[in-house]
Structures are given as structure tokens and as C-alpha cells.
Amino acid sequence: MPSARNSIRSAAIENGLLTAIWEDGHQSRFHPIWLRHQCWCPECGTPETGVRSIRLHHIDEGISIESAAVEGNSVQVIWPDGHRSEYAARWLRNHCYSDAERARRRVQPVLWDSTLRTDLPVGSLAEAEADPAARLKILEKVRDYGFCKIVDAPAGKAESQRMIRLAGAQRQTHYGTYTLKKKATVTNVGDTTGPLDPHVDEPYRYAAIGITVFQVLRPSSNGGASTLVDGFEAVRRLKQQWPEDFSLLCNTPVTCQRFDPGDNSHGNMRWYKSHLPVIRLDDRGEVCGVRMNERQISPLDVPGDQVVPVYRALKRLFELLYSDDLRLTLDLKAGEGLLFDNQRLLHGRTGFAPETPPRAVLTSSVDLDDFHSSMRLLQRELDPDAMHLVLQQGMAG
């Protein structure tokens, strides 16, 4: 039996709109042009496949509904030209565009600070490989908290794809699956042994890195602990304390760049440069992405009267990001790792001394789109209503 939320009590045409009353008391109102354009019958086709015959220029803006009736748990609509459309109740409820339902579909991130150390989001790779529900829980933790600690993972590079597949298909960048360890010639700061302040990876790309897959093969015995900071919480504090600086960083493009002489890209040189704000807002004015890496900020290209204000705003933001109050420190062991949203979380590490054998960790990535796809496919089988949630879009757009 469908839930009260997904069961239609009645449907009628009122003031030209289809009004559906649900068993939980909610009312939905649908415009005829919306319904006609979203007919998914075999004749009209479906946007899920992109094979569609219906075209907007064939639909009159003032189209009306001839009749509508509830049959089973769907609504049958007949149009003036005789075309018949059927809309499943669950589909209608999950696409209802009332203010209440649109707000319900928006995922609200769980903001956190250093106090989260007592209740970390954790998941087992072995359990996730055996049980789709366990895998979905891990992905939803990444969605909500921006990260999940992974245990029971392989400690050898040969099996590194297992943890990558947990999130989705690997994204191929100029790094590939990169082993961070001490090297004779250093062109990547990750190959040094000093402490690294919290940062996002590769802010110099317009197509930003999505989910970072971080795997510990061999930890250091004297440091090298991973650090994490919730960028969304940092910018929330910035907005609360200095709203004018928050607004400035949402609207001022900051240049980041990276020259790779070829050490990390199979002999091929790369030179990337982006010019984007460090904070991105969604259509509701909520923070949906950040790109903060102080080491890769290039000369500011802003009007002269904005140089000092922008530097002031950046300075205040990085002071928040580097504070102990926001920082989680995780001493990961071999066979442990992290999945984290590189367009929300900043990561770093504590310093460590060189030793033999040396510290070795793997880092690779999965596009945010592919991560969202992995989650939706699991929800399709395990939690169909959640499949329609509006997810954080990161820096895209």
C-alpha cells in the first residue's frame, strides 16, 4: 500500500489548474502546460531517455484540461485534442512545485566544527560491497556532512579501484591515481613533509574536482594526520561576522593557476588557470560550493579600489578556515581512508618526519555528477522518494 503522502484522495479542475488532494492533507496544483509538456506516454516520450516527440512550440500556453479523474493511484487526464495522459501519484507528489514540497526536496547540509570528532560519519567498505543499503548510507553521509571516513579498505595500490567504485567512475585528470610520497624533485606540495593548511584541490580548474577518494596505504609513524574543515560552516561564520566580506567573495572572481612541468602527467606539460569567485550561491542564495586554496591564488585582477577590500575579505576567511575551532584531525591507519566533497570540504595534514619505508597515500577523484548518479541509482531501488531530492551542485554553473 502506498503511504498517505503518495496516495491521492481526489483530483479536480479548479480555476484552470489540476488540484490534487492527498491523504496526508497536502494539496498540489498543476498548470495544464506543465502537465501536457510532461506527459511521458509512449507517444510523447520521456526526458529520462531524451527520446521525445512532444515540442513546446506545439503546446498553446493557454491549453486547458478537458477532464481529469483518479483511477487507481494515478490521475488520468484527457486533453481537448483527445490525447490521454496518465500521471502516477508518487511521480506527481515528488514533482509537486508548491513552496512546501520544493523546500522539502532541498537537501540541507549538516554543518559541523571540531566537536564532530566524537560522532564521525564512518562506513565500512567491506559492508558496502556486500550490501547496497550500507553503500547508500555512506554516500548519503558524504552528501550531508561532506565526508565519510572509510574503514576495512585495501592497504595496497592494486586494489585501490575498490574504494573509488564506492563513489562512482574515476575521473581522469593530469594526476590520475596519484601516490603522495616523498620524491627527489617536488612539484606537488603533497609530496613534501611539512604541515599543509586546509585547502581544496585543483581550484584552478573550471570543471572542479568533485569527490576526492583518499586512501592510506602506509601511514607515517610520527605525524601526517589528515585534517578536515567544513567550508560551508566557515563561510556561514564569515557571513554572520562580516556580511560585506561574504558578499564580496561571492561576487568577485579570484584567479587560481597551476603549472605542471610534466612530472605528474606522464610527461605532458599542463598550465591551468581559472577566474571564479571563491564562494558560489545557488538559486535561493544558499552556499552550494567553495574553492579555497591560498597557495594557488594568483595576482588579483580587480578594480584598484577593490584590491584592499578583497584581500581583507580573503584574510578574514582564511583566519576562520585555519582556526582550531573548525578543524578535525584524523589519524588514519593503513586500510582506512576518506571520501569527501572537494567543493565543500577543505583538507590538509599535520607535518611528519621522513622515514623508511616512507608514508604513502593514494588520491583520486570522482565527478560530482557521477557521485550523485551512484546515489540516485541506489535510491531508485531502496528509497524512491529520495531519488528526487535536489542535491548541492557545488561550483557548477
VOMAR-985039 format. One record per atom (N, C-alpha, C, CB): residue in one letter; x, y, z. Coordinates in pm, whole numbers, plus 50000, padded with zeros to 5 digits. Glycine has a CB too. Layout:
% residues N
AXYZ ...
% end
This chain:
% residues 397
M500834988050000 M500005000050000 M500875012550000 M499065000050122 P500555022249913 P501315034849915 P501045042550043 P500965043449793 S502005050550083 S501845058750203 S500795069450180 S503175065150244 A500325075550292 A499345086350280 A499925097850199 A498915091450419 R501205099650210 R501865110250135 R501775108149985 R503325111250175 N501795095749940 N501785092649797 N500435087349748 N502855082649767 S499375089349826 S498035084849787 S497135096849760 S497415075649896 I496515097249643 I495625108149607 I494195105149654 I495655110649455 R493635114449727 R492245113249772 R491275117449663 R492005121649899 S491605128649597 S490725133549491 S491505142549397 S489505141149550 A490965144449276 A491555153549179 A490425160649105 A492485145949079 A490595173649083 A489575181549015 A490225193248944 A488505186449114 I489485198848848 I489965210648777 I489365222848846 I489585210248625 E490235231448901 E489805243448972 E490565255448918 E490005241949125 N489845265448873 N490465277548817 N491485274348708 N491135285648928 G491165264348630 G492005260548518 G493175251548554 G492525272448453 L493405248948683 L494515240548729 L494015227048776 L495295247548841 L494865216948765 L494555203948822 L494895204448971 L495325192448750 T493905202749057 T494125202849201 T494025188649254 T493105212149273 A495085183849316 A495105170449376 A495155171949528 A496325162149324 I494275164749596 I494275164549742 I494765150849786 I492845167649801 W495755150949875 W496435138649915 W495915133850051 W497965140949922 E496125121150078 E495635115150202 E496285121250326 E495875100250200 D497465127250313 D498095133750428 D497645148250444 D499615133350415 G496695152650359 G496145166050369 G496775176250278 G496265170650508 H497885172950217 H498555182550128 H497735184650001 H499975177750092 Q497825196749943 Q497185199749817 Q498235204049714 Q496125210849834 S498125198349595 S499015201949484 S498195208149373 S499805189549432 R498785218049308 R498125224449193 R499085224649075 R497645238949229 F498615219448963 F499465218048845 F498865225748728 F499655203248809 H499725233548660 H499295240748542 H499155231148424 H500295252148508 P498155233148339 P497975224248224 P499205223448133 P496795228948143 I499885234848107 I501035234148017 I502145225648077 I501555248247988 W502305225948209 W503305217648278 W502955202948260 W503385221248428 L501685199548282 L501255185748270 L501385180648125 L499805184248317 R500955189048031 R500995184447891 R502445182447845 R500265194547797 H503325191547884 H504725190247845 H505385178347910 H505485202847880 Q504895174248027 Q505505163048099 Q504695150148086 Q505665166648244 C503925149047980 C503305136247950 C504405126547907 C502205137647840 W504475114947972 W505525105347942 W504965092647876 W506275101648071 C503875094147805 C503285082647738 C504205078047624 C501865086047685 P503995066047572 P504865061247462 P504895070547342 P504405047547417 E503795077547316 E503755086547202 E504605099047225 E502315090447172 C504555104447347 C505265117047377 C506725114747412 C504575124347490 G507035103447478 G508415100547517 G508735105847656 G509375106447418 T509975103947697 T510385107547833 T511725114647834 T510445095047921 P511895124747920 P513215131247931 P514265122147990 P513095143748015 E513865111048052 E514855101848108 E515705095647997 E514155090848189 T515125093747880 T515885088347767 T516255099247667 T515085077347696 G515515110447673 G515735121047575 G515095118147441 G517195123147557 V514385106947430 V513675103547307 V512245108847322 V513685087847280 R511995120547268 R510705127147286 R510195132647153 R510815138347390 S508885131647134 S508275137347014 S507555150347044 S507295127446951 I507195152547170 I506455164647206 I507385176747202 I505825163247346 R506865188147152 R507645200347143 R506845211847202 R508035203346996 L507535220447276 L506845231447343 L506115240547245 L507825239647425 H506695242747128 H506045251847034 H504755246146975 H506995255446922 H504485233447005 H503215227446964 H502135229147071 H503415212646933 I502515233947188 I501575234947300 I501175249447321 I502185229147430 D499895252147319 D499385265547345 D499595268947492 D497875266647307 E500115281047521 E500305285047661 E499005284447740 E500885299147668 G497905286847674 G496615286847741 G495875273747732 G495755297647685 I496595262847708 I495965249747695 I495135246547820 I497025238847672 S494025239747799 S493135236247909 S493025221047919 S491735242547891 I492525216548032 I492295202248055 I490825199248027 I492695198148203 E490585189347943 E489205185447912 E488545178548031 E489165176247789 S489275168748089 S488755161648206 S489905155248281 S487705151048165 A489665152448408 A490675145848493 A489965137148596 A491595156248564 A490535125448623 A489915116448719 A490985107548781 A488815107848653 V490765103848907 V491655094548976 V491245080348939 V491595096649131 E492195072648891 E491975058548860 E493095050548924 E491905056148706 G492735042149021 G493755035149099 G494545045449178 G494685026649006 N495855045249160 N496665055449227 N497405063749123 N497675048849325 S496635068449027 S497155077348925 S496035086848883 S497715069448804 V496395097048809 V495435106648756 V495425105348604 V495765121348801 Q494215103248548 Q494045102448405 Q493545115948354 Q493065090948367 V494245121548256 V493875134548201 V493575132848052 V495005144948223 I492475138948010 I492125139347868 I492225153847823 I490685133547842 W492915155847709 W493145169247656 W492125172447547 W494575170347601 P491945185347513 P490935189147413 P491085182047279 P490985203847391 D492325178347240 D492515171547111 D492325156547122 D493895174447057 G491915151747241 G491665137647261 G492855129747315 G491235131647134 H494025136047323 H495195129147377 H494965125647525 H496475137747361 R495425114047565 R495265109447703 R496635108347770 R494535095747708 S496715113447892 S497945112747972 S497635106448106 S498575126847991 E498605098848158 E498455092648289 E499645096848376 E498365077048278 Y499345101248499 Y500375105948591 Y500285097948720 Y500235121148620 A501325090148749 A501335082248872 A501355091448993 A502555072648875 A500655087549098 A500545095949217 A501915099049276 A499665089149323 R502755089049292 R504085091349351 R504885101149267 R504855078149366 W504805099949136 W505515108949046 W505015123249065 W505355104548899 L503695124949070 L503135138349089 L503585144449221 L501625137849082 R503545136549328 R503925142049459 R505405145949462 R503625131949570 N506235137749401 N507665140649402 N508065151949308 N508435128349366 H507105156649227 H507375167949138 H506435179649165 H507245163648993 C505685178749274 C504815189849313 C505665202349335 C503995186349441 Y505255213549276 Y506055225549288 Y505455236049383 Y506255231649153 S504705231249482 S504295240249589 S505535244549667 S503245233449683 D505445255649737 D506595260549815 D507035250049916 D506245273649886 A506055243649982 A506395233750087 A507135221750029 A505115229150158 E506675216749914 E507315204949857 E508665208149795 E506405198649752 R508785219949734 R510085223749679 R511115225349792 R509965236949599 A510695230649905 A511595232050020 A511965218250075 A510955240650131 R510995209050078 R511245195650131 R512265188250046 R509955187750138 R512255190649917 R513185183449829 R514615188749835 R512695184149687 R514815199949895 R516165205649905 R516955198850017 R516095220949930 V518055192849983 V518925186850085 V519575197950167 V520005177650019 Q519485196850298 Q520115206550387 Q521395200750443 Q519145210650501 P522545206450409 P523805200950461 P523875202150613 P525005208050398 V524515192450675 V524755192850819 V526095199850841 V524765178250882 L526035211950893 L527275219450918 L527915214551047 L526985234750925 W529245215251053 W529925209851170 W531225217351196 W530205194751152 D531755215151317 D533055220651356 D533855209651425 D532905233151449 S534855213351501 S535745203351560 S535045194051659 S536885210251630 T533875197851709 T533165189251805 T532635176551740 T532005196851869 L532635175851608 L532155163851539 L533065151851564 L532045166351389 R534245154051618 R535195143051638 R534635131951725 R536475148251699 T533625135051808 T533035124751895 T531955116751824 T532455131252020 D531565120651703 D530485113651632 D530725114151482 D529105119951666 L531875109051440 L532265109751299 L531355101051210 L533725105351283 P531065105651088 P530405096850991 P531415086350941 P529825105050871 V531115073750963 V532035062750931 V531265051950857 V532705057051060 G531935045550761 G531345034150692 G532395023950656 G530625038650566 S531965011450640 S532875000450607 S532794997250459 S532544987950691 L533954997150391 L533984993550251 L533514979150231 L535394995450193 A533964970150317 A533574956050305 A532054954550316 A534274947450412 E531444961350411 E529984960750426 E529274966750307 E529544967750554 A529814977850255 A529194984550142 A529254975950016 A529864997950116 E530334968250000 E530434959549884 E529464947849892 E531844954349871 A529094944150015 A528194932750034 A526724936850040 A528564925350159 D526454949450071 D525074953750097 D524834967550036 D524784954050248 P523984968549933 P523704981549872 P523194991949971 P522704979849761 A522454987550072 A521944997050171 A523085003350250 A520964990150266 A524124995550281 A525285000950352 A526045010750263 A526214989450399 R526125007750135 R526795016950041 R526015030050034 R526925010549899 L524695029150025 L523885041250017 L524055049950141 L522405037649999 K524145043850258 K524345051550381 K525655059350377 K524335042250503 I526695053250322 I527985060350311 I527845072350219 I529085050750258 L527225070450103 L527095081450007 L526235092550064 L526505076349875 E525205089050138 E524345099350198 E525065106850310 E523065092950253 K525985100350377 K526795107450477 K527705117650408 K527655097550560 V528265113750294 V529085123350217 V528205134950171 V529765116350095 R527005131850125 R526065142250084 R525755151950198 R524755135950033 D525505146750317 D525055155050429 D526195161950502 D524265146750526 Y527275154650532 Y528395160050610 Y529545164950524 Y528905149650707 G529525161150397 G530635164650309 G531745154350309 G531185177850350 F531685144450399 F532725134250403 F532245121950478 F534005139650467 C532975111050461 C532775098950541 C534125091950554 C531685089350476 K534475088150674 K535665080050697 K535345065750655 K536115080750846 I536265059450582 I536075045850534 I537065036550604 I536245045150380 V536535025650658 V537375015350719 V537235002450638 V536985013050869 D538044992450671 D538034979450601 D538334981050452 D536674972650619 A539204990550419 A539604992850280 A540934986050254 A539695007950249 P541304983950128 P542594977450098 P543764986550134 P542674973449950 A544874980450171 A546084988050202 A547114986750091 A546684983350335 G546684981549976 G547584980149863 G547054987349741 G547804965449831 K547944992849659 K547545000649543 K546794992049441 K548755006949478 A547104979349435 A546494970549335 A544984969849348 A547074956649345 E544464971849469 E543024971149492 E542394984949514 E542734962249611 S543084995349474 S542605008849503 S541275012149434 S543635018849462 Q541005005449321 Q539755008349249 Q538515004549330 Q539745000949117 R538674995749427 R537504991749508 R536905003749579 R537904981049610 M537715012049637 M537195023549710 M536705034349615 M538265029149802 I537355035649501 I536895045349401 I535505041549353 I537885046049282 R535295028649325 R533995024049274 R532875026249375 R534075009249237 L533225027449501 L532215030349603 L531475043249570 L532865031349742 A532195053149517 A531595066149487 A531135067149342 A532575077249516 G531805060349249 G531425061249109 G532625058249019 G530865075049077 A532525062848895 A533615060648799 A534725070748823 A533085061648653 Q535975066248812 Q537105075048836 Q537195085848730 Q538395067148840 R537435098048775 R537695109048684 R539195109248651 R537245122748746 Q539505110348525 Q540905110748484 Q541355125348470 Q541115103048351 T542265129548555 T542875142748544 T544335140848508 T542705151048676 H545105151548509 H546535150248478 H547275142748588 H547175163948458 Y546615140648704 Y547245133048812 Y546975118048801 Y546765138148946 G545775114148750 G545385100148754 G545155095948898 G546455091348688 T545545083348931 T545545078849071 T546945081649124 T545155063349085 Y547055091749206 Y548365097249240 Y548825092449377 Y548335112449236 T550045087249383 T550625082949510 T551405094449571 T551535070449490 L550935099449684 L551645110249754 L552735104249841 L550655118749839 K553965107649814 K555095103049895 K556285111949865 K555435088049866 K557285111349949 K558485119649933 K559185116349802 K559445117550052 K559485126749722 K560165124849594 K561405133749587 K559205128049477 A562325129849499 A563575137449487 A563315151549434 A564565130049395 T562445152649331 T562075165649276 T560605168049306 T562345166349122 V560325178749377 V558955181149425 V558295192149343 V558945184849574 T557225188649272 T556395198649203 T554965198049254 T556435196349051 N554715189549352 N553395188349416 N553605189649565 N552695174749380 V552935199449628 V553165201949770 V552805189949856 V552365213949814 G551935181149804 G551575169149879 G552755159749899 G550465161749809 D553785161249815 D554975152649827 D556005158049925 D555605150949692 T555695169049992 T556585174250095 T556225167750228 T556495189650104 T556965171050334 T556705165050465 T556205175250567 T557955158350517 G556145187850531 G555675197950624 G554165197850638 G556135211650578 P553625205150735 P552175205950752 P551525213250634 P551815213050884 L550305209350602 L549545215850496 L548285222050556 L549185205850381 D548095235050533 D546875241550579 D545685236150501 D546985256850564 P544485236950558 P543285232250488 P543105239450354 P542035234350575 H542735231750252 H542595237050117 H541705227750036 H543985238750049 V541165232749925 V540545223949827 V541585220849720 V539265230549764 D541385209649652 D542305205849545 D541875211949412 D542395190649533 E542855215749334 E542685219849195 E541655230849174 E542325208149113 P541735241949250 P540805253049228 P541065260349097 P540895262949343 Y542145256649029 Y542505262848903 Y541705257248786 Y543975261148877 R540845247448809 R540015241648704 R538625248148705 R539895226348722 Y538085250948587 Y536695255048578 Y535775243148608 Y536375260848439 A536135231448558 A535415219248591 A536055213348716 A535425209048471 A535585217648831 A536255214648958 A536205199748993 A535625222749070 I537235195349066 I537235181849121 I536005180149211 I538545179049201 G535335168749202 G534135166249282 G534435158949411 G533135158449202 I534305145749410 I534555137549528 I535995132549525 I533565125649536 T536725135449631 T538095130449644 T538075117049716 T538985140549720 V538795107449661 V538955094249722 V540375093449776 V538655082449618 F540505093249907 F541805093749974 F542025080650047 F541895105950072 Q543115073650014 Q543365060450072 Q544755059950134 Q543235049349964 V544835054950255 V546115053750325 V546675039750301 V545945056550477 L547815039150235 L548505026350213 L549505023650325 L549215026350077 R550255034050360 R551255032650466 R551335046050540 R552665028550408 P550835046650662 P550845059350736 P552235062350791 P549835058950851 S552435074750828 S553665078450897 S553545074351044 S553945093850884 S554665071251103 S554665067751246 S554845080051334 S555765057451277 N555035091851271 N555345103651353 N554625116251304 N556855106151353 G553395114551258 G552625126051210 G551895122751083 G553525138151188 G551625132951002 G550935130650876 G549455127750891 G551575119250805 A548865132151004 A547425130051025 A546625138850929 A547045133051172 S545485134050886 S544625141650795 S543805151950873 S543675132250716 T543605163650813 T542775173950875 T541655177650778 T543615186550914 L540475180750833 L539305184350754 L538645196750814 L538305172650747 V538105205250728 V537365217150771 V536125218350683 V538255230150761 D534985221050745 D533745223150671 D533725237350614 D532515220650762 G533945238550484 G533965251750420 G532635258950431 G534335250350276 F531525251350431 F530205257650444 F530035264250581 F529105247250421 E530535257750685 E530445263650819 E531345275950828 E530835253350927 A532515275350764 A533425286950768 A532785299050703 A534745283550698 V532165297150586 V531575308750518 V530285313150588 V531295305550370 R529605304050658 R528475308250740 R528925317950849 R527775295950803 R530055314750911 R530595323651014 R531075336850954 R531745316751088 L531665336050835 L532095348350769 L530885357350743 L532825345150636 K529805351650693 K528605359450664 K528015365350791 K527555350750594 Q528055357750899 Q527505362451027 Q528315373951084 Q527445350951128 Q529645373151074 Q530505383251135 Q530795395051041 Q531805376951178 W531005392250912 W531375402550816 W530565400750688 W532895402150785 P529275404150689 P528425401650572 P528925408350444 P527035406350600 E529565420150458 E530045426950338 E531205419250274 E530485441150372 D532035412650357 D533125404550303 D532585391850237 D534125400950414 F531575385950299 F530925374150241 F530385377550102 F529775369150332 S529675388550090 S529105392649962 S530205395149859 S528245405249979 L531295401249902 L532395404249811 L532995391449754 L533475412349884 L533165381249838 L533775368849792 L532815360149711 L534295360949910 C531515363049722 C530535356149637 C530505361949496 C529145357049699 N530965374349482 N530785381549356 N532075385649286 N529965393549380 T533215383849352 T534485388149293 T535285376249243 T535315396049396 P535565375249112 P536395364349063 P537825365449115 P536395364148910 V538365354249158 V539745353249205 V540475343249116 V539815348849357 T541635346949066 T542375338248975 T543215328149052 T543285346648884 C543115315449011 C543985304849063 C544655298048944 C543175294349151 Q545905293548962 Q546575287148850 Q547505276048897 Q547365297448769 R547885267548801 R548805256448829 R549585253148702 R548035244048880 F550905253848712 F551775249348603 F552365235848642 F552915259848573 D552185226048558 D552725212648580 D553775209948473 D551585201848578 P555045208748510 P556095206648411 P556065192948345 P557435208548474 G555185184248393 G555085171148331 G555365159748425 G556005170348217 D555805162648548 D556135152048643 D554915143748680 D556755157948769 N553735149948678 N552535143248727 N551575139548614 N551835151948827 S551985141548491 S551045139148382 S551685131248268 S550525152448328 H552475121248304 H553055112248205 H553855119748099 H551975104048140 G554565130348143 G555435137548053 G554795148947978 G556005128247957 N553495151047996 N552795161747924 N552645174048013 N551415157047875 M553145185347969 M553005197648046 M551545202148050 M553895208847986 R551185208848159 R549855214648174 R549995228448238 R548925205448260 W549115237648200 W549045250648267 W547575254648274 W549905261548193 Y547025253448394 Y545615256148416 Y545445269648485 Y544975244948501 K544345276348451 K544055289048517 K542535291248514 K544805300948447 S541975295148630 S540545298148638 S540355311848700 S539795287248721 H539205317648675 H538885331148723 H537445330848772 H539095342048610 L537255327248899 L535925324748956 L535875329849100 L535575309748950 P534675333149151 P534555336249294 P534905323949379 P533125341049327 V535325326249503 V535675315049590 V534455309249662 V536715319549693 I533315316149657 I532075311249717 I530995311749609 I531655319749844 R530235300949595 R529145300849498 R527825298849569 R529355289949392 L526795306349527 L525455305449582 L524525298749481 L524925319449621 D523515291549532 D522525285449443 D521395295349415 D521965272449504 D520335290649353 D519245299449312 D518475305349430 D518295292049223 R518655299649549 R517985305049669 R518905314049750 R517485293649757 G520135316049702 G521075324149778 G521795316449886 G520375335749838 E521705303049883 E522405294649981 E523755290249926 E521545282350018 V524735288750013 V526075284349970 V525995270049918 V527095285350087 C526515267749798 C526495254249742 C527885249549699 C525545253749622 G528905258349705 G530235254049666 G531285264149711 G530315252049516 V532485259249739 V533605267849775 V534855263149701 V533845267849930 R535795272449678 R537065268949612 R538165277349678 R537005271549454 M538725272149784 M539655279949867 M540985272549880 M539045282550006 N541995278149819 N543345272749830 N544285284649823 N543665262049717 E544745289249939 E545535301549946 E546805300649863 E545895304750090 R547405288749855 R548675287249786 R548575289649636 R549235273549810 Q547385288649579 Q547265289749434 Q546525302249389 Q546555277549381 I546355311749481 I545765324549442 I546805332849369 I545235332249567 S546495336649245 S547375344549161 S547115359449184 S547185340849012 P547865368249118 P547605382649135 P546145386149110 P548515390749042 L545555393449201 L544155397349187 L543985406049064 L543665404749313 D542965403248985 D542625411148868 D541275417748896 D542575402248736 V541315428448978 V540105435449021 V540345450549007 V539725431749168 P539285458749005 P539485473249004 P540345477549122 P538145480549007 G541125488049104 G542065492549206 G541435494949341 G542735504849162 D540215500349344 D539585503249472 D539075490849544 D538465512949453 Q539185479049477 Q538725466649537 Q539885458049590 Q537915458749437 V541125461649560 V542245453249599 V542305451249750 V543555459349551 V542305462049826 V542405460849972 V541165454150030 V542595474650036 P539925457949990 P538755450950044 P538745435950016 P537505457049989 V539165431849895 V539145417549864 V540195410149946 V539395415349713 Y541385416049960 Y542405409750044 Y541945408950190 Y543725417350035 R541265419350237 R540735418950373 R539745407550389 R540075432350408 A538845405950293 A537845395350299 A538515381550296 A536855396650183 L539495379750206 L540205366950198 L540955364050328 L541175366950081 K541595374250383 K542345372450508 K541415367850620 K543055385550547 R540255374150632 R539315370250737 R538805356050715 R538135379950741 L538555352550589 L538075339050560 L539125328650596 L537685337850413 F540355330750555 F541395320850584 F541715320150733 F542665323950506 E541575331050805 E541735330350951 E540695321151012 E541635344351013 L539455321650962 L538425312451009 L538765298050970 L537045316350952 L539195296050846 L539475282550797 L540625275950871 L539775283050648 Y541585283750914 Y542755278150980 Y542595277051132 Y543955286650949 S541455280851185 S541275280651330 S541095266351381 S540065289151371 D541595263651500 D541445250351560 D539985247051587 D542245249551691 D539165257351602 D537755255251634 D537015247751523 D537075268551660 L537485249051399 L536805242651287 L537465229651243 L536745252051171 R538655226851290 R539465216251231 R539285202751299 R540925220151236 L539015192551217 L539035178751262 L540395172751226 L537875170451198 T540985165051316 T542245158251288 T542025143251302 T543375163051384 L542325135851194 L542075121451190 L543385114151164 L541025117851082 D543775105651255 D545005097851242 D544655084551175 D545685095651382 L544625084651042 L544165072950968 L545235062250961 L543745076950827 K544785049750967 K545675038250962 K545675032250821 K545255027551066 A546595022950798 A546605015750670 A545265008650654 A547795005550663 G544695009550533 G543385003350511 G542225012250551 G543304990550587 E542515025050580 E541475034650607 E541585046150507 E541565039950753 G540535053750496 G540565064850401 G539395074150419 G540595059650260 L539205082850322 L538155092850326 L537515094350188 L538705106450376 L536215095950187 L535505101450072 L535075115350114 L534285092450028 F535435125650037 F534985138950075 F534695147649954 F536015145650164 D533785157049975 D533345166249870 D534345177649860 D531915171649899 N535135177649755 N536185187649737 N535635201449702 N537135183149628 Q534325202449679 Q533705215549654 Q532975220649778 Q532745214549536 R533195213849890 R532675218250020 R533755217750127 R531475209650063 L534445206350136 L535415204350244 L536805208850204 L535445189850285 L537545213950301 L538965216450286 L539715205650362 L539365230650336 H540825201350309 H541605190950375 H543065195450384 H541485177550298 G543775189250475 G545195192050494 G545825180750571 G545415205550567 R546955183350635 R547595172950715 R548595179450810 R548295162450625 T548925172150912 T549985176451001 T551335172450941 T549805170251143 G552405178650987 G553735175450935 G554225161950987 G554725186350973 F555255156750922 F555835144050965 F557295143650921 F555035131850905 A558065135150984 A559485133850951 A559685122350853 A560325131451079 P560615123950757 P560885112950662 P561345100450736 P561955117250560 E560935089050684 E561345076250743 E561335065650634 E560415072250861 T561865054050666 T561885042850573 T561195030850636 T563335039350532 P560195025150567 P559615029350439 P558805042150458 P558725018150380 P558655050150351 P558005063150364 P556485062350369 P558425071950252 R555885072950421 R554425074450418 R553965074150272 R553985087850488 A552845067050247 A552295066450111 A550775066350118 A552805053950037 V550165075550046 V548705076050036 V548315077849889 V548115087650125 L547135073449855 L546615075049719 L545505085349718 L546095061449663 T545465093349613 T544355102649596 T543865102049452 T544775117149634 S542565101249437 S541935101049305 S540585107949320 S541775086249249 S539805108549214 S538565116249224 S537465110349138 S538815130649184 V536235114149175 V535015110449104 V534225123349082 V534165099649183 D533725125548962 D532945137548936 D531715138049025 D532545138148789 L531335150249064 L530145151949147 L528915146249078 L529925166849181 D528805148348947 D527675142748872 D527625127648886 D527775146648724 D528775121148876 D528805106548881 D528515101549022 D530165101248834 F528995108749123 F528675105449262 F527175106449285 F529435114849358 H526555117249238 H525105118749252 H524365107549179 H524645132549198 S524875103749062 S524265092848987 S524315079749065 S524965091048852 S525465076749126 S525595064549205 S524565064249317 S527005063249264 M524375075749382 M523435076649493 M521985075049444 M523595089949566 R521645081649332 R520275080749282 R519925066449239 R520085090249163 L520885059549176 L520595045849134 L520325036749252 L521755040449051 L521045038749361 L520775030949483 L519425034849543 L521895033049586 Q519125047849545 Q517845052549599 Q516675047649515 Q517825067749607 R516895046249387 R515825041349298 R515285027949345 R516345040049154 E516165019549398 E515755006449447 E515395006449596 E516854996449422 L516075014749674 L515945013949819 L515105025049882 L517295014249880 D515025036549816 D514315048149873 D513875057349760 D515215055849976 P512845053149682 P512505060349559 P512185075149577 P511345053749495 D511595078949688 D511275093149708 D512535101649718 D510425094949833 A513585096149780 A514845103649797 A515535106049665 A515785096249892 M515195098149564 M515835099449433 M515575113149371 M515325088549340 H514525119949416 H514125132749357 H514615144849437 H512625133349344 L515435142549538 L515945153749615 L516865162449530 L516685148749740 V516865175449556 V517745184849487 V519055185549564 V517085198949474 L520145181349502 L521425180049570 L522285192549552 L522175167749517 Q523255194149642 Q524185205249630 Q524925204349498 Q525175205449749 Q524925215149420 Q525505214849287 Q526955219349284 Q524715223249196 G527535222549398 G528925226349401 G529205239149325 G529765215449345 M530345239749258 M530765251949189 M530235252749046 M532285252849186 A529435242749003 A528955242348865 A527995253948836 A528275229048837 G528005258248713 G527005268048670 G527575281948652 G525895268548769 
% end
